[in-house]
Amino acid sequence: MAGILRRVFAFRTWLAIAGGVLPVSLVIIFGFLVIYAWPAIGFNGLDFLTQNGWDPGDNYSSPVMLRGVMASPGAHFGVLFLIVGTLCSVILAVAIAYPFGVAAAVFLAEIVPGAIRSFVSFFVELLAAVPSVVFGLWGIGVISAFPDKAGVTAFQHVCNWIVATPPFEWIPFVGGDPGNGYGLLAAGVILAFMIVPLITSTVRDALIAQPAALREASVALGARRFETIVKVLLPSVRPVTIGATILATGRALGETMAVLMVCGNALGVLPKNLFAPISTMASFIASQLDSAGADTSGLVVKSLAEVAIILGLMSLVVNTGARVLLAMQTASQRERT
């Protein structure tokens, strides 16, 4: 008996250690970033969040003491344009991906015959396994494809049509210069393609797991198939739908290469419309890290680390919000039952 208890205790101990690795790793990563970026945090202050512009200063001059930190002369950093670009691209991507993802999940779970459901679902899940750089190259190809004699591509014609067609032209943030195709719209579409499989596969599995008695009871009460799906099945998997959407939002927040290749890489400029060039925090870190090495004071790299901290905190807020929403939905469902 004592030997069994020792084995159980050892098993639980190893489980506790294994389960604690991930949260401890997260704390270590954030702690390292905060310590590394602390000089930049003190140098930039709260203006870092409210001002635009990213000027590493004169890297050809010797670093000087500015606000208690060694920095290149003229160094100034503000990331409001990165925060706005990140939020706008993610919101646009989720707005596009959510209806398509849920509709595809319903199609796979309720419409496609079971014999071919696995075959079709395999291709949906395969889309989630495509590397982001492939999506980026595909995006560049779409943006630059089929130019006419004047050099205007098919994607630019679509942008021009959106700008000039009611009711799109009356929608705030849509009208204006359609640009050259590289910008917020392209980034949002690319991100939507990348997160649709997450929403689809998660919601599909939840729909398939619903008991057959739920469908049969709805039909017995006279509901049609469409009414059963909309009024019975989808409300029953609402917590899963919310969780899948938040999970997809987290991936979109941290996406780097695909967005970097199609976003237009705006610097210090807020987007004026749906087609304006933007930069996101993740893509900006990737694009600036190489040139940041030219700063002998090291402040530019530390400021990029501060951007990474902000991005991590945004992801933490998103996941915390998901937990709260799921708890609220679960509680409300329990009250109804």
C-alpha positions as CSV (number, residue, x, y, z in Angstrom):
1,M,0.0,0.0,0.0
2,A,2.8,2.4,0.9
3,G,4.5,1.7,-2.5
4,I,1.3,2.6,-4.4
5,L,0.9,5.8,-2.4
6,R,4.5,6.7,-3.2
7,R,3.9,6.1,-6.9
8,V,0.7,8.2,-6.9
9,F,2.6,11.0,-5.1
10,A,5.4,10.9,-7.6
11,F,3.0,10.8,-10.5
12,R,1.2,13.9,-9.1
13,T,4.5,15.7,-8.5
14,W,5.6,15.2,-12.1
15,L,2.2,16.3,-13.4
16,A,2.5,19.4,-11.3
17,I,6.0,20.2,-12.6
18,A,4.9,19.6,-16.2
19,G,1.8,21.7,-15.8
20,G,3.8,24.5,-14.2
21,V,6.4,24.7,-17.0
22,L,4.2,26.8,-19.3
23,P,3.1,29.5,-16.8
24,V,6.6,29.7,-15.4
25,S,8.0,30.1,-19.0
26,L,5.5,32.9,-19.7
27,V,6.6,34.7,-16.5
28,I,10.3,34.3,-17.4
29,I,9.8,35.6,-20.9
30,F,7.8,38.7,-19.8
31,G,10.3,39.3,-16.9
32,F,13.2,39.2,-19.3
33,L,11.6,41.5,-21.7
34,V,10.7,44.0,-19.0
35,I,14.2,44.0,-17.6
36,Y,15.8,44.3,-21.0
37,A,13.4,47.0,-22.2
38,W,13.5,49.0,-18.9
39,P,15.8,51.7,-20.1
40,A,13.5,52.2,-23.1
41,I,10.4,52.3,-20.9
42,G,11.9,55.0,-18.8
43,F,13.1,56.9,-21.9
44,N,9.8,56.7,-23.8
45,G,7.4,57.2,-20.9
46,L,3.6,57.1,-21.5
47,D,4.1,59.2,-24.7
48,F,5.2,56.0,-26.3
49,L,1.6,54.9,-26.5
50,T,0.0,58.2,-27.7
51,Q,2.5,59.6,-30.2
52,N,3.4,58.6,-33.8
53,G,6.8,58.4,-35.3
54,W,9.7,56.1,-35.1
55,D,13.0,58.0,-35.3
56,P,16.1,56.1,-34.1
57,G,18.1,59.4,-34.4
58,D,21.5,60.0,-35.9
59,N,23.3,56.6,-35.7
60,Y,26.4,58.1,-37.2
61,S,27.0,60.3,-34.1
62,S,28.1,59.1,-30.7
63,P,25.3,58.3,-28.2
64,V,24.5,61.1,-25.8
65,M,22.7,61.1,-22.4
66,L,19.0,61.8,-23.0
67,R,16.5,61.5,-20.1
68,G,19.0,59.4,-18.2
69,V,19.6,56.9,-21.0
70,M,22.3,56.7,-23.6
71,A,20.6,57.3,-27.0
72,S,21.5,58.5,-30.5
73,P,20.9,62.3,-30.9
74,G,17.3,63.0,-32.0
75,A,15.9,59.6,-31.0
76,H,12.2,59.6,-30.6
77,F,9.7,56.7,-30.5
78,G,5.9,56.5,-30.6
79,V,3.8,53.5,-31.4
80,L,0.2,54.8,-31.7
81,F,0.3,54.0,-35.5
82,L,1.3,50.4,-34.7
83,I,-1.5,49.9,-32.1
84,V,-4.1,51.3,-34.4
85,G,-2.8,49.3,-37.4
86,T,-2.8,46.1,-35.3
87,L,-6.3,46.6,-34.0
88,C,-7.8,47.6,-37.3
89,S,-6.3,44.6,-39.2
90,V,-7.4,42.2,-36.5
91,I,-11.0,43.6,-36.3
92,L,-11.3,43.5,-40.1
93,A,-10.0,39.9,-40.2
94,V,-12.4,38.7,-37.5
95,A,-15.3,40.5,-39.2
96,I,-14.6,38.6,-42.4
97,A,-13.6,35.3,-40.9
98,Y,-16.3,34.8,-38.3
99,P,-19.4,34.5,-40.7
100,F,-17.4,32.4,-43.2
101,G,-16.0,30.2,-40.5
102,V,-19.3,29.5,-38.8
103,A,-21.1,29.0,-42.1
104,A,-18.4,26.5,-43.2
105,A,-18.7,24.7,-39.9
106,V,-22.4,24.3,-40.3
107,F,-22.0,23.1,-43.8
108,L,-19.5,20.4,-42.8
109,A,-21.4,19.3,-39.7
110,E,-25.0,19.4,-40.9
111,I,-25.0,19.4,-44.7
112,V,-22.1,17.3,-46.0
113,P,-22.8,13.6,-45.9
114,G,-20.7,11.7,-43.3
115,A,-19.0,9.6,-45.9
116,I,-17.1,12.6,-47.4
117,R,-17.1,14.9,-44.3
118,S,-13.7,13.8,-43.2
119,F,-12.3,14.2,-46.7
120,V,-13.6,17.8,-47.0
121,S,-12.6,18.6,-43.4
122,F,-9.1,17.5,-44.1
123,F,-8.6,20.3,-46.6
124,V,-10.0,22.9,-44.2
125,E,-7.5,21.8,-41.5
126,L,-4.8,21.7,-44.1
127,L,-5.3,25.4,-44.7
128,A,-4.4,26.0,-41.1
129,A,-1.1,24.2,-41.6
130,V,0.1,26.4,-44.5
131,P,3.1,28.6,-43.5
132,S,2.3,32.3,-43.2
133,V,5.0,33.2,-45.7
134,V,3.1,31.2,-48.3
135,F,0.0,33.3,-47.6
136,G,2.1,36.4,-47.9
137,L,3.5,35.4,-51.3
138,W,-0.1,34.5,-52.4
139,G,-1.2,37.9,-51.3
140,I,1.5,39.6,-53.3
141,G,0.5,37.6,-56.3
142,V,-3.2,38.5,-55.9
143,I,-2.4,42.2,-55.5
144,S,-0.2,42.3,-58.5
145,A,-2.1,39.9,-60.8
146,F,-3.8,40.7,-64.1
147,P,-2.7,44.3,-64.8
148,D,-4.4,46.1,-67.7
149,K,-2.8,48.3,-70.3
150,A,-2.6,51.1,-67.8
151,G,-0.9,48.9,-65.2
152,V,-3.9,48.8,-62.9
153,T,-4.3,45.3,-61.4
154,A,-7.5,43.4,-60.8
155,F,-7.3,43.9,-57.1
156,Q,-6.9,47.7,-57.6
157,H,-10.0,47.6,-59.8
158,V,-11.9,45.9,-57.0
159,C,-10.7,48.7,-54.6
160,N,-11.8,51.3,-57.1
161,W,-15.2,49.7,-57.4
162,I,-15.7,49.6,-53.6
163,V,-14.8,53.3,-53.3
164,A,-17.1,54.4,-56.1
165,T,-20.1,52.1,-55.4
166,P,-23.0,53.0,-53.1
167,P,-23.5,52.1,-50.3
168,F,-19.8,51.5,-49.8
169,E,-18.8,55.1,-50.6
170,W,-21.1,56.4,-47.8
171,I,-19.6,54.1,-45.1
172,P,-17.1,55.9,-42.9
173,F,-13.5,54.8,-43.3
174,V,-14.2,53.3,-46.7
175,G,-14.2,56.2,-49.1
176,G,-11.1,58.0,-50.3
177,D,-7.9,57.0,-52.1
178,P,-8.0,53.3,-53.0
179,G,-4.2,53.1,-53.0
180,N,-2.1,50.6,-54.8
181,G,-3.5,47.5,-53.1
182,Y,-1.0,47.2,-50.3
183,G,-2.6,48.2,-47.0
184,L,-5.3,47.5,-44.4
185,L,-7.7,45.6,-46.7
186,A,-5.0,43.2,-48.0
187,A,-3.7,42.6,-44.5
188,G,-7.3,41.9,-43.2
189,V,-8.1,39.5,-46.0
190,I,-4.8,37.6,-45.5
191,L,-5.4,37.3,-41.8
192,A,-9.0,36.2,-42.4
193,F,-7.8,33.3,-44.6
194,M,-5.4,32.3,-41.9
195,I,-7.9,32.2,-39.0
196,V,-11.0,30.8,-40.8
197,P,-9.8,27.2,-40.4
198,L,-9.4,27.6,-36.6
199,I,-13.0,28.9,-36.3
200,T,-14.4,26.3,-38.7
201,S,-12.7,23.2,-37.2
202,T,-13.6,24.1,-33.6
203,V,-17.2,25.0,-34.2
204,R,-17.6,22.0,-36.5
205,D,-16.5,19.6,-33.8
206,A,-18.8,21.2,-31.3
207,L,-21.8,20.9,-33.7
208,I,-21.0,17.2,-34.4
209,A,-20.8,16.6,-30.6
210,Q,-24.3,17.9,-30.0
211,P,-26.7,15.0,-29.1
212,A,-29.0,13.7,-31.9
213,A,-31.9,14.1,-29.4
214,L,-31.5,17.8,-29.6
215,R,-32.1,17.8,-33.4
216,E,-34.9,15.3,-33.2
217,A,-36.7,17.3,-30.5
218,S,-36.5,20.4,-32.6
219,V,-37.9,18.6,-35.7
220,A,-40.7,17.0,-33.6
221,L,-41.8,20.5,-32.6
222,G,-42.2,21.4,-36.3
223,A,-38.9,23.2,-36.9
224,R,-37.3,23.0,-40.3
225,R,-33.7,22.1,-40.8
226,F,-32.6,25.7,-41.1
227,E,-34.5,26.7,-38.0
228,T,-33.0,23.8,-36.1
229,I,-29.5,25.0,-37.0
230,V,-30.1,28.7,-36.4
231,K,-32.3,28.5,-33.3
232,V,-31.2,25.3,-31.6
233,L,-27.7,24.1,-32.6
234,L,-25.8,27.4,-33.0
235,P,-27.1,28.8,-29.6
236,S,-26.0,25.6,-27.9
237,V,-22.4,26.0,-29.1
238,R,-22.2,29.7,-28.6
239,P,-19.5,29.4,-25.9
240,V,-17.4,27.3,-28.2
241,T,-17.9,29.8,-31.0
242,I,-16.8,32.7,-28.8
243,G,-13.8,30.8,-27.6
244,A,-12.8,29.8,-31.2
245,T,-13.1,33.4,-32.3
246,I,-11.0,34.7,-29.5
247,L,-8.4,32.0,-30.2
248,A,-8.4,33.1,-33.8
249,T,-8.0,36.8,-32.7
250,G,-5.0,35.8,-30.7
251,R,-3.3,34.3,-33.7
252,A,-4.1,37.3,-35.8
253,L,-2.6,39.6,-33.3
254,G,0.8,37.9,-33.5
255,E,0.9,37.1,-37.2
256,T,4.1,38.6,-38.7
257,M,5.4,37.6,-42.1
258,A,2.2,37.4,-44.2
259,V,1.1,40.8,-42.9
260,L,4.6,42.3,-43.4
261,M,4.4,41.4,-47.1
262,V,1.1,43.0,-47.9
263,C,0.4,45.8,-45.3
264,G,2.3,48.6,-47.0
265,N,4.6,49.1,-44.0
266,A,3.5,52.6,-43.1
267,L,5.7,54.5,-40.7
268,G,4.3,57.0,-38.3
269,V,1.0,57.4,-40.2
270,L,-2.5,56.5,-39.0
271,P,-4.7,54.8,-41.7
272,K,-7.2,57.2,-43.2
273,N,-9.4,54.6,-44.9
274,L,-9.8,50.9,-45.6
275,F,-7.1,50.9,-48.2
276,A,-4.4,52.9,-46.5
277,P,-0.9,51.3,-45.8
278,I,-0.5,50.2,-42.2
279,S,2.0,48.5,-39.9
280,T,1.3,46.1,-37.1
281,M,3.4,45.6,-34.0
282,A,4.5,42.1,-35.0
283,S,5.4,43.0,-38.6
284,F,7.1,46.2,-37.5
285,I,9.4,44.3,-35.1
286,A,10.4,41.9,-37.8
287,S,11.0,44.7,-40.4
288,Q,13.0,46.9,-38.0
289,L,15.1,44.4,-36.1
290,D,17.9,44.3,-38.6
291,S,18.3,48.0,-39.0
292,A,18.0,48.4,-35.2
293,G,21.4,46.8,-34.9
294,A,23.0,50.0,-36.3
295,D,22.1,51.9,-33.2
296,T,25.2,51.7,-31.0
297,S,23.3,52.8,-27.9
298,G,21.0,49.7,-28.2
299,L,18.0,51.9,-27.4
300,V,16.2,51.0,-30.6
301,V,16.3,47.2,-29.9
302,K,15.1,47.9,-26.4
303,S,12.2,50.0,-27.7
304,L,11.3,47.1,-30.0
305,A,11.3,44.9,-26.9
306,E,8.9,47.4,-25.3
307,V,6.6,47.0,-28.4
308,A,6.8,43.2,-27.8
309,I,5.6,43.7,-24.2
310,I,2.6,45.8,-25.4
311,L,1.7,43.1,-27.9
312,G,2.0,40.4,-25.3
313,L,-0.2,42.4,-22.9
314,M,-2.8,42.8,-25.7
315,S,-2.8,39.0,-26.2
316,L,-3.2,38.5,-22.5
317,V,-6.2,40.9,-22.4
318,V,-7.8,39.1,-25.3
319,N,-7.4,35.7,-23.7
320,T,-8.7,37.0,-20.3
321,G,-11.7,38.5,-22.1
322,A,-12.3,35.1,-23.7
323,R,-12.3,33.4,-20.3
324,V,-14.8,36.0,-18.9
325,L,-17.1,35.7,-21.9
326,L,-17.0,31.9,-21.8
327,A,-17.8,31.9,-18.0
328,M,-20.7,34.3,-18.6
329,Q,-22.1,32.2,-21.4
330,T,-21.8,29.0,-19.5
331,A,-23.5,30.5,-16.4
332,S,-26.4,31.8,-18.5
333,Q,-26.9,28.4,-20.2
334,R,-27.0,26.7,-16.8
335,E,-29.6,29.2,-15.6
336,R,-31.8,28.5,-18.7
337,T,-31.5,24.7,-18.1
